[in-house]
Amino acid sequence: MALLPINAYAQNKPLRVLVVDDEAPARNRLLDLLRTQPGIGDIAEADDGLSAVKAIEGRNPDLVFLDVQMPELDGLSVMAAVGPEAMPLTIFVTAHDQHAVRAFEANALDYLLKPFSDERFEATMARVRDRLEEREMESFGRRLAQLMPGMRSQQPGHLARIVVKSNGVTHLLRVNEIDWIEAAGVYVTLHTGGRQILHRAALADLAERLDPTRFIRVHRSTIVNVESILHLEPISHGEFEIVLKHGARTRISRSYRTLLEERLGQSL
């Protein structure tokens, strides 16, 4: 099937969006909601995975709503075909909870579980705007670092700061100050200096963007700052409890133990 173009309307810095679903009613539902959103520019739709791959590579959208279940080439296969690094911000759309879990494992920004409410869609768009704002601030920070001699440069692709919003105030949290991070549904909890900060992000997404020489995943729901580890205490069956600064404790599972040993260059 071919790409199905949709009439677009112009905005300042308009957001280019692609809606991918093999069911026309599901596409139309998203298209109607998107047309009510400020800042949306070109909107296109595709009704199968192959068309989606062509549209992503040819149109370079900023945001993709991607159905998980489609014949021949499903949503996860679309992401694999394009490549995670080349994928735009992606919202998976699914009718099954287990696919939502796989969506986050594939670094999707969010997911919509069919049938979803207008309020749930608005929450997703808020996440999109927050992520775009983060990218703009990261880009600004990199440009600023280039203009300020003596300022330590950031390795490409690694976060130096995380944008955290609290009570209407935006803070720039230095990543190196984070002791550990744990998953909390569609959020993560950032543990820093004995404080806990709730941040809207997927743990898998942060794992990809943090400096791997400093941060390591020790459990499917936990990332730790290696510099914050005080010592490890054996539990059983090859598992350890990690004792961190400020008295925090978390567990390293057997499946992630090898990664830590490789990082340390020695066995535990």
C-alpha positions as CSV (number, residue, x, y, z in Angstrom):
1,M,0.0,0.0,0.0
2,A,1.1,3.6,-0.7
3,L,1.6,6.5,1.7
4,L,-1.6,8.4,2.1
5,P,-1.0,12.2,2.2
6,I,-3.0,14.4,4.5
7,N,-3.5,18.2,4.1
8,A,-1.4,20.1,6.5
9,Y,-1.6,23.5,8.1
10,A,1.3,25.8,8.9
11,Q,2.5,26.9,12.3
12,N,5.6,28.5,13.6
13,K,8.2,25.7,13.8
14,P,5.5,23.2,12.8
15,L,5.8,19.6,14.0
16,R,5.8,17.1,11.2
17,V,3.8,14.0,12.2
18,L,3.3,10.6,10.7
19,V,0.4,8.3,11.8
20,V,0.8,4.6,11.0
21,D,-2.0,2.1,11.5
22,D,-3.5,-0.5,9.2
23,E,-7.1,0.4,10.4
24,A,-8.6,3.5,9.0
25,P,-10.8,4.3,12.0
26,A,-7.8,4.2,14.3
27,R,-5.8,6.5,12.0
28,N,-8.7,9.0,11.7
29,R,-9.1,9.1,15.5
30,L,-5.5,10.2,15.8
31,L,-5.7,12.6,12.8
32,D,-8.7,14.4,14.3
33,L,-7.0,14.8,17.7
34,L,-3.7,16.0,16.1
35,R,-5.6,18.7,14.1
36,T,-6.7,20.2,17.4
37,Q,-3.1,20.5,18.7
38,P,-1.2,23.8,18.4
39,G,2.1,23.7,16.6
40,I,1.3,20.7,14.4
41,G,2.3,21.2,10.7
42,D,2.5,18.5,8.1
43,I,0.5,15.4,9.0
44,A,0.8,12.2,6.9
45,E,-0.5,8.7,7.3
46,A,0.6,5.3,6.3
47,D,-1.5,2.1,6.4
48,D,1.2,-0.5,6.6
49,G,4.8,-1.0,7.9
50,L,6.6,-0.9,4.6
51,S,4.9,2.5,3.8
52,A,5.9,3.7,7.2
53,V,9.6,2.9,6.6
54,K,9.5,4.8,3.3
55,A,7.7,7.8,4.9
56,I,10.1,8.0,7.8
57,E,13.1,7.9,5.6
58,G,11.6,10.2,2.9
59,R,9.7,12.7,4.9
60,N,11.8,12.8,8.1
61,P,8.9,13.4,10.5
62,D,9.5,14.8,14.0
63,L,6.9,12.5,15.6
64,V,5.5,9.1,14.7
65,F,2.4,7.4,16.1
66,L,3.1,3.7,15.3
67,D,0.7,0.8,15.5
68,V,2.4,-2.2,17.1
69,Q,0.2,-4.9,15.4
70,M,0.2,-4.7,11.6
71,P,0.4,-7.5,9.0
72,E,3.8,-8.3,7.3
73,L,5.8,-5.6,9.1
74,D,4.7,-4.6,12.6
75,G,5.6,-1.5,14.6
76,L,8.7,-3.0,16.3
77,S,9.9,-4.3,12.9
78,V,9.5,-0.8,11.4
79,M,11.7,0.6,14.2
80,A,14.3,-2.1,13.5
81,A,14.2,-1.4,9.7
82,V,14.7,2.3,10.2
83,G,17.2,1.9,13.0
84,P,16.8,3.1,16.6
85,E,19.2,6.0,16.1
86,A,17.3,7.3,13.0
87,M,13.8,6.9,14.4
88,P,12.0,10.1,15.2
89,L,10.1,10.5,18.5
90,T,7.8,7.4,18.6
91,I,4.5,6.8,20.3
92,F,3.4,3.2,20.0
93,V,-0.3,2.5,19.7
94,T,-1.5,-0.9,20.8
95,A,-4.6,-2.8,22.1
96,H,-2.5,-5.1,24.4
97,D,-0.7,-4.3,27.6
98,Q,2.2,-6.7,26.8
99,H,3.0,-4.7,23.7
100,A,3.2,-1.5,25.7
101,V,6.0,-3.1,27.8
102,R,7.8,-4.1,24.6
103,A,7.3,-0.5,23.3
104,F,9.3,0.9,26.2
105,E,11.9,-1.7,25.8
106,A,12.3,-0.5,22.2
107,N,12.8,3.1,23.5
108,A,9.4,4.5,22.5
109,L,8.7,7.8,24.2
110,D,5.2,6.7,25.2
111,Y,2.4,4.4,24.3
112,L,-1.4,4.7,23.8
113,L,-3.5,1.7,24.8
114,K,-6.6,1.4,22.6
115,P,-9.2,2.6,23.2
116,F,-7.6,5.8,24.7
117,S,-9.3,8.9,26.0
118,D,-8.7,12.5,24.8
119,E,-7.1,13.1,28.2
120,R,-4.6,10.3,27.7
121,F,-3.7,11.7,24.3
122,E,-3.2,15.1,25.8
123,A,-0.8,13.6,28.4
124,T,1.1,12.0,25.6
125,M,1.4,15.3,23.7
126,A,2.7,16.9,26.9
127,R,5.5,14.3,27.0
128,V,6.3,15.1,23.4
129,R,6.6,18.8,24.1
130,D,8.7,18.1,27.2
131,R,11.1,16.0,25.1
132,L,11.4,18.5,22.4
133,E,12.1,21.2,25.0
134,E,14.8,19.0,26.5
135,R,16.4,18.5,23.0
136,E,16.4,22.3,22.4
137,M,18.0,22.9,25.8
138,E,20.6,20.2,25.2
139,S,21.4,21.8,21.8
140,F,21.6,25.2,23.4
141,G,24.0,23.8,26.1
142,R,26.3,22.3,23.5
143,R,26.4,25.6,21.5
144,L,27.1,27.5,24.7
145,A,29.9,25.1,25.6
146,Q,31.6,25.7,22.3
147,L,31.5,29.5,23.0
148,M,32.9,29.2,26.5
149,P,36.6,28.3,26.6
150,G,37.6,26.0,29.5
151,M,34.1,24.5,29.8
152,R,34.3,20.7,29.7
153,S,32.8,19.4,26.5
154,Q,30.1,16.8,26.4
155,Q,30.6,13.6,24.5
156,P,28.1,13.5,21.5
157,G,24.9,11.8,22.4
158,H,25.5,11.7,26.2
159,L,23.4,13.7,28.5
160,A,25.2,16.2,30.7
161,R,22.0,17.6,32.4
162,I,18.4,16.5,32.7
163,V,15.6,19.0,32.5
164,V,13.5,18.6,35.6
165,K,10.2,20.5,36.1
166,S,8.8,21.1,39.6
167,N,6.1,23.6,40.6
168,G,6.3,25.5,37.4
169,V,10.1,25.9,37.6
170,T,12.6,24.3,35.2
171,H,15.8,23.0,36.7
172,L,18.9,21.6,35.0
173,L,20.1,18.6,37.1
174,R,23.7,17.6,36.5
175,V,23.7,14.0,35.5
176,N,26.9,13.3,37.4
177,E,25.1,14.2,40.6
178,I,22.6,11.4,40.2
179,D,23.4,8.3,42.4
180,W,20.9,6.0,40.8
181,I,17.7,5.8,38.8
182,E,14.8,3.5,39.1
183,A,11.8,2.9,36.9
184,A,8.4,4.1,38.1
185,G,5.8,3.3,35.4
186,V,6.0,5.9,32.7
187,Y,8.3,7.9,34.9
188,V,11.7,7.4,36.6
189,T,12.8,8.3,40.1
190,L,16.1,10.2,40.1
191,H,18.0,9.7,43.4
192,T,20.5,12.5,44.0
193,G,22.1,13.5,47.3
194,G,19.5,11.7,49.3
195,R,16.6,13.3,47.4
196,Q,14.1,11.7,45.1
197,I,12.9,13.5,42.0
198,L,10.2,12.1,39.8
199,H,10.9,12.7,36.1
200,R,8.9,11.8,33.1
201,A,11.0,9.5,30.9
202,A,11.5,5.9,30.0
203,L,14.3,4.1,31.8
204,A,15.4,2.4,28.5
205,D,15.6,5.8,26.8
206,L,17.8,7.2,29.6
207,A,20.0,4.1,29.5
208,E,20.8,4.8,25.9
209,R,21.6,8.5,26.5
210,L,23.7,8.3,29.6
211,D,27.5,8.0,29.6
212,P,28.2,4.2,29.7
213,T,31.6,4.8,31.3
214,R,29.8,6.2,34.4
215,F,26.3,4.7,34.4
216,I,25.4,1.0,34.2
217,R,22.2,-0.9,34.3
218,V,22.2,-3.4,37.2
219,H,18.5,-4.5,36.9
220,R,15.8,-4.2,34.4
221,S,14.4,-1.3,36.5
222,T,17.6,0.2,37.9
223,I,20.6,2.2,36.6
224,V,23.4,3.2,39.0
225,N,26.2,5.7,38.9
226,V,29.4,3.6,39.3
227,E,31.0,6.5,41.2
228,S,28.2,6.3,43.8
229,I,28.8,2.6,44.7
230,L,30.3,2.1,48.2
231,H,30.4,-1.7,48.3
232,L,28.5,-4.8,47.3
233,E,27.0,-7.4,49.7
234,P,26.3,-11.0,48.4
235,I,22.7,-12.1,48.7
236,S,22.4,-15.5,47.0
237,H,22.7,-17.4,43.7
238,G,25.1,-14.9,42.2
239,E,23.1,-11.8,43.1
240,F,24.4,-8.8,45.1
241,E,23.0,-5.9,47.0
242,I,24.6,-2.6,46.1
243,V,25.2,-0.1,48.9
244,L,25.3,3.4,47.5
245,K,26.1,6.9,49.0
246,H,23.5,8.3,51.4
247,G,22.6,4.7,52.6
248,A,20.6,3.7,49.5
249,R,20.5,0.1,48.6
250,T,19.5,-1.7,45.3
251,R,20.1,-5.1,43.8
252,I,22.2,-6.3,40.9
253,S,20.5,-9.2,39.2
254,R,22.5,-12.1,37.8
255,S,21.6,-11.2,34.2
256,Y,23.3,-7.7,34.6
257,R,26.2,-8.9,36.9
258,T,28.4,-9.6,33.8
259,L,28.0,-6.0,32.6
260,L,29.3,-4.6,35.9
261,E,32.2,-7.1,36.0
262,E,33.2,-6.0,32.5
263,R,33.0,-2.4,33.5
264,L,35.1,-3.0,36.6
265,G,37.5,-5.2,34.7
266,Q,37.4,-7.9,37.4
267,S,35.0,-10.6,38.8
268,L,32.8,-9.9,41.8
